Amino acid sequence: MRNRRLVWHSLAICLPAVAFTALLVYFAVDKAPKLVAQQRRAETMAYRRTALELFERPEEADFMDVRGKGWRSSGKLGAKGTRQVSWGHVRRGKRELVWVGNGRFVLGAETDRIDAPDLARLFDLGVPALALLVVALTAMCLRFFIRYARDRDDFVAATAHDLTTPLVALRRTIGSDDAEARRILDRLERLVGNLKVFLRMGGRSARPEKTSFSLREVCENAYSLFREDFRDLFDGDDVEFAFDGDPQVEADMRMTEQIVWNLLANALKYAAPYGRVALRASSGGATARLDVVDCGPGLSAAERRRVFDRYYRSGSAIAGSAGGFGVGLSTARELARAMGGDVAVAPNVPCGCVFTLTLPASQMG
């Protein structure tokens, strides 16, 4: 999925260049010939007016001479005697020679050249140059974007790898009777595991090992890592559990626990200080549902559309200086979809958010 997203973002970067190049090609093929023809008609009409003046007042001719080789006729002006009078114009240095004649001998007069821009040459050279410039700039932007995305993944991978070794050593050092230390260590390992899962998937769907298990049990296991933090916030009151029976799901238990842990971690960091967090679960037909409901500052419609994008952090998260890489919710959704479910977000009324996890319900029993 992440690879597909990278492809779509890359195409979005290329789209303006493709559109601009197509516009240039359309202009060069359709509009440019018309403009060039219009310019040439204007030049021809200006020289023809000079030829008409010479035809009507031959005494104003600069010379009378034999028609030169290569002097092509531009048209007919009229008849003089029994022969048609032709006219034309020839470039002579920085001036233009206009001539009229009814045979071998012609009358000629020099006039100023029309210094209109050479549109044909401009289009021949300018359009390809502009197209190449746009393509080059787009290629540079695309290269920067791809390198930036890869560098971020490499950074996260290096961070996860560097944290793994000290955590393993720390677990061996901590005694089994130090429950608080082991709880904090479990949370750290979950964070590192989040990064590993996120990177290991690498655009490929995760492979769940589906079993039937209790959704309540998974929620309690995930919540146990935060229990003391919530108690401090709510003066001893636990997070509200509102379960409709004991929903059973058919999914990967470890993945599901990681999803619930991510949703709870998100609620704890951003919403718990504003009010109690509730876990509500139910099962109906082929689907089991878990809602993580908070009364926090909530998300705007634009933020809700992007909240599952990798590395995305909302404005409230950045303003509040909350930690994190912005991969928890993205990983949660990908894991849920790999198991045939999904994670969605909706506004809570009157404030806050509702993150909803849906998974296939167990058909056993």
C-alpha positions in Angstrom: 0.0 0.0 0.0 2.8 2.4 0.8 4.5 1.7 -2.5 1.2 2.4 -4.3 0.9 5.6 -2.3 4.5 6.6 -3.4 3.5 5.9 -7.0 0.4 8.0 -6.8 2.3 10.9 -5.2 5.0 10.6 -7.9 2.3 10.7 -10.6 0.8 13.8 -8.9 4.2 15.5 -9.1 4.5 14.6 -12.8 0.9 15.6 -13.6 1.6 19.4 -14.0 4.5 18.7 -16.3 2.4 16.4 -18.4 -0.5 18.9 -18.6 1.9 21.8 -19.4 3.7 19.7 -22.1 0.4 18.7 -23.6 -0.7 22.3 -23.6 2.5 23.3 -25.4 2.1 20.5 -28.0 -1.6 21.6 -28.6 -0.5 25.2 -29.0 2.3 24.3 -31.3 0.2 22.0 -33.4 -3.1 23.9 -33.5 -2.5 27.5 -32.6 1.0 28.2 -33.8 0.4 27.5 -37.5 -2.6 29.9 -37.4 -0.6 32.6 -35.8 2.3 32.1 -38.3 -0.1 32.2 -41.2 -1.8 35.3 -39.8 1.6 37.0 -39.5 2.6 36.1 -43.0 -0.7 37.4 -44.4 -0.1 40.7 -42.5 3.4 40.9 -44.1 2.1 40.1 -47.5 -0.7 42.7 -47.3 1.8 45.4 -46.2 4.1 44.7 -49.2 1.1 44.4 -51.5 0.1 48.0 -50.6 3.6 49.2 -51.6 3.3 47.2 -54.9 -0.1 48.8 -55.6 1.4 52.3 -55.1 4.2 51.4 -57.5 1.7 50.0 -60.0 -0.4 53.2 -59.9 2.6 55.6 -59.8 5.4 54.0 -61.7 7.3 57.3 -61.8 8.1 56.7 -58.1 10.1 53.5 -58.9 13.7 53.4 -57.8 14.8 51.5 -60.8 13.7 49.5 -63.9 15.6 46.3 -64.6 15.4 42.7 -65.7 13.5 40.5 -63.3 16.1 38.6 -61.2 16.4 34.9 -60.9 14.4 33.5 -58.0 12.0 36.4 -57.8 8.8 34.5 -57.3 5.6 36.2 -57.9 3.4 36.8 -54.9 0.2 37.5 -56.9 -1.5 39.5 -59.6 -2.3 43.2 -59.3 -4.3 43.7 -62.5 -4.0 44.0 -66.2 -1.9 46.6 -68.2 -2.6 46.3 -71.8 -2.9 42.7 -72.8 -0.7 41.3 -70.1 -1.3 40.6 -66.4 0.9 42.6 -63.9 2.6 40.4 -61.3 4.2 41.6 -58.1 6.5 40.2 -55.4 9.1 41.1 -52.8 12.7 40.1 -52.2 14.9 40.5 -49.2 17.8 42.8 -49.9 20.2 43.3 -47.0 18.3 45.1 -44.2 15.6 46.3 -46.6 12.9 44.7 -48.7 12.6 45.1 -52.5 9.1 45.3 -53.8 8.6 44.8 -57.6 5.9 44.9 -60.2 6.1 43.8 -63.8 4.3 42.5 -66.7 7.0 40.4 -68.2 10.7 40.3 -68.2 11.2 43.9 -67.1 10.1 45.1 -63.7 9.8 48.2 -61.7 11.2 48.1 -58.2 11.2 50.1 -55.0 12.9 49.5 -51.7 11.0 49.7 -48.5 11.5 49.0 -44.8 11.3 45.4 -43.7 8.5 44.5 -41.4 10.2 43.6 -38.1 7.5 41.2 -36.9 8.8 38.4 -34.6 9.7 35.2 -36.4 6.9 33.2 -34.8 7.7 30.1 -36.8 11.3 30.0 -35.5 10.1 30.9 -32.0 7.7 28.0 -31.9 10.2 25.6 -33.4 12.8 26.4 -30.8 10.8 27.7 -27.9 8.2 25.0 -27.4 10.7 22.1 -27.2 13.0 24.2 -24.9 10.1 25.0 -22.5 8.9 21.3 -22.6 12.5 20.1 -21.8 12.8 22.7 -19.0 9.5 21.6 -17.4 10.4 17.9 -17.7 13.8 18.6 -16.1 12.4 20.5 -13.2 9.8 17.8 -12.7 12.5 15.1 -12.7 14.4 17.0 -10.1 11.4 17.3 -7.9 10.5 13.7 -8.3 14.1 12.6 -7.5 14.0 14.8 -4.4 10.6 13.4 -3.3 11.7 9.7 -3.8 15.0 10.3 -2.0 13.2 12.1 0.8 10.7 9.3 1.3 13.5 6.6 1.3 15.6 8.6 3.7 12.7 8.8 6.1 12.2 5.1 5.9 15.9 4.5 6.4 15.9 6.8 9.4 13.0 5.0 11.0 14.5 1.6 10.3 17.9 2.7 11.8 16.1 4.0 14.8 14.2 0.8 15.4 17.3 -1.3 14.9 19.4 0.8 17.3 16.7 0.7 20.0 16.2 -3.1 19.8 19.6 -4.0 21.3 19.4 -1.9 24.5 15.8 -3.0 25.1 16.8 -6.7 24.9 19.6 -6.1 27.4 17.3 -4.0 29.6 14.7 -6.8 29.8 17.4 -9.3 30.9 18.5 -6.8 33.6 15.1 -6.0 35.1 13.9 -8.4 37.7 10.6 -10.2 37.3 9.3 -8.6 40.5 9.7 -5.0 39.2 6.3 -4.7 37.6 6.4 -1.0 37.0 9.7 -1.2 35.1 8.6 -4.2 33.1 5.3 -2.3 32.2 7.3 0.7 30.9 9.7 -1.7 29.0 6.7 -3.4 27.4 5.4 0.0 26.2 8.8 0.8 24.7 9.0 -2.6 23.0 5.5 -1.9 21.5 6.7 1.4 20.1 9.7 -0.3 18.5 7.6 -3.1 17.3 5.3 -0.6 15.7 8.2 0.7 13.6 9.3 -2.8 12.7 5.9 -3.9 11.6 5.5 -0.7 9.6 8.7 -1.1 7.8 8.6 -4.9 7.4 5.3 -4.7 5.5 7.1 -2.5 2.9 4.1 -2.1 0.7 3.1 -5.8 1.0 0.1 -7.0 3.0 0.8 -8.6 6.3 0.2 -12.3 6.7 -2.1 -12.8 9.7 -2.3 -16.1 11.6 -6.1 -16.2 12.2 -7.5 -17.7 15.4 -10.7 -17.2 17.4 -10.2 -15.1 20.5 -12.0 -12.6 22.8 -11.9 -8.9 21.9 -12.3 -8.0 25.5 -9.2 -10.0 26.5 -7.1 -8.2 23.8 -8.4 -4.8 25.0 -7.6 -5.6 28.6 -4.1 -6.8 27.7 -3.4 -3.6 25.7 -4.9 -1.4 28.3 -2.8 -2.9 31.1 0.2 -1.1 29.8 -1.6 2.3 30.3 -3.6 1.6 33.4 -1.5 3.5 35.8 -1.3 6.5 33.5 -5.1 6.7 33.2 -5.6 6.3 37.0 -3.3 9.3 37.6 -5.4 11.4 35.1 -8.8 10.4 36.5 -8.1 10.1 40.2 -8.3 6.4 40.3 -11.1 5.9 37.8 -10.4 3.4 35.0 -11.1 3.9 31.3 -14.7 3.0 30.7 -15.3 -0.4 29.2 -18.7 -0.8 27.6 -18.9 -4.2 26.0 -22.0 -5.8 24.6 -21.3 -9.3 25.9 -17.9 -10.8 25.0 -17.4 -10.4 21.2 -15.3 -13.1 19.6 -13.2 -12.3 16.5 -11.5 -14.3 13.8 -8.1 -12.6 13.4 -4.5 -12.5 14.3 -4.4 -11.9 18.1 -1.0 -10.3 18.2 -1.9 -7.9 15.3 -5.2 -7.0 17.0 -3.5 -6.3 20.2 -1.0 -4.0 18.4 -4.0 -2.2 16.7 -5.8 -1.6 20.1 -2.5 -0.5 21.7 -2.0 2.0 18.9 -5.5 3.4 19.3 -5.2 3.6 23.1 -1.8 5.3 22.8 -3.3 7.8 20.4 -6.1 8.6 22.9 -3.7 8.8 25.8 -1.4 11.2 24.2 -3.9 13.6 22.6 -7.3 13.2 24.3 -7.1 11.7 27.8 -6.3 15.1 29.5 -9.7 16.4 28.2 -11.9 13.6 29.6 -12.4 9.9 30.0 -11.7 7.5 27.2 -14.3 4.8 26.5 -13.9 1.4 24.8 -17.2 0.1 23.4 -17.4 -3.2 21.7 -20.2 -5.1 20.0 -20.8 -7.9 17.5 -23.4 -8.3 14.9 -23.6 -10.7 12.0 -20.2 -11.3 10.4 -18.5 -8.3 12.0 -17.2 -7.3 15.4 -16.7 -3.7 16.2 -14.6 -1.8 18.7 -15.0 2.0 19.3 -12.3 4.0 21.0 -14.2 7.2 22.1 -12.5 10.3 23.4 -13.5 13.9 24.3 -10.4 15.6 23.1 -9.8 18.5 20.8 -10.9 16.3 17.8 -9.8 16.5 14.2 -11.0 18.7 11.4 -12.5 17.2 8.3 -9.2 17.7 6.4 -7.2 16.1 9.2 -9.6 13.1 9.4 -8.9 12.5 5.7 -5.2 12.4 6.3 -4.9 10.9 9.8 -4.1 7.4 8.4 -1.3 8.7 6.1 2.1 7.5 7.1 4.2 10.1 9.0 1.2 12.4 9.2 0.7 14.3 12.5 -2.2 16.6 13.1 -1.8 20.3 13.9 -2.9 19.7 17.6 -0.3 17.0 17.9 2.5 19.2 16.6 1.3 22.2 18.7 1.2 20.1 21.8 4.7 18.8 21.2 3.5 15.2 21.5 6.1 12.6 20.5 5.8 9.9 17.8 6.8 9.3 14.2 3.2 9.4 12.8 3.2 5.7 11.9 0.8 4.2 14.6 -2.5 4.9 12.9 -1.2 4.0 9.5 0.1 0.7 10.8 -3.1 0.0 12.6 -5.2 0.4 9.5 -2.9 -1.7 7.3 -2.9 -4.5 9.9 -6.7 -4.4 10.2 -7.2 -4.5 6.4 -4.7 -7.4 6.2 -7.1 -9.3 8.5 -10.2 -8.4 6.5 -11.2 -5.5 8.7 -10.6 -1.8 8.8 -10.0 1.2 11.0 -12.0 4.4 10.5 -12.4 7.7 12.3 -15.4 9.9 12.8 -16.2 13.0 15.0 -17.5 12.5 18.5 -20.5 14.6 19.6 -20.1 17.2 21.0 -16.3 17.0 20.8 -13.5 14.5 20.3 -13.1 11.5 17.9 -14.3 8.0 17.6 -11.8 5.5 16.1 -13.6 2.3 15.0 -11.9 -1.0 14.5 -13.9 -3.7 12.6 -12.9 -7.3 12.3 -14.5 -10.5 11.1 -16.5 -12.0 13.9 -15.8 -15.5 15.0 -18.4 -18.1 13.8 -17.5 -20.6 16.4 -20.1 -21.3 19.0 
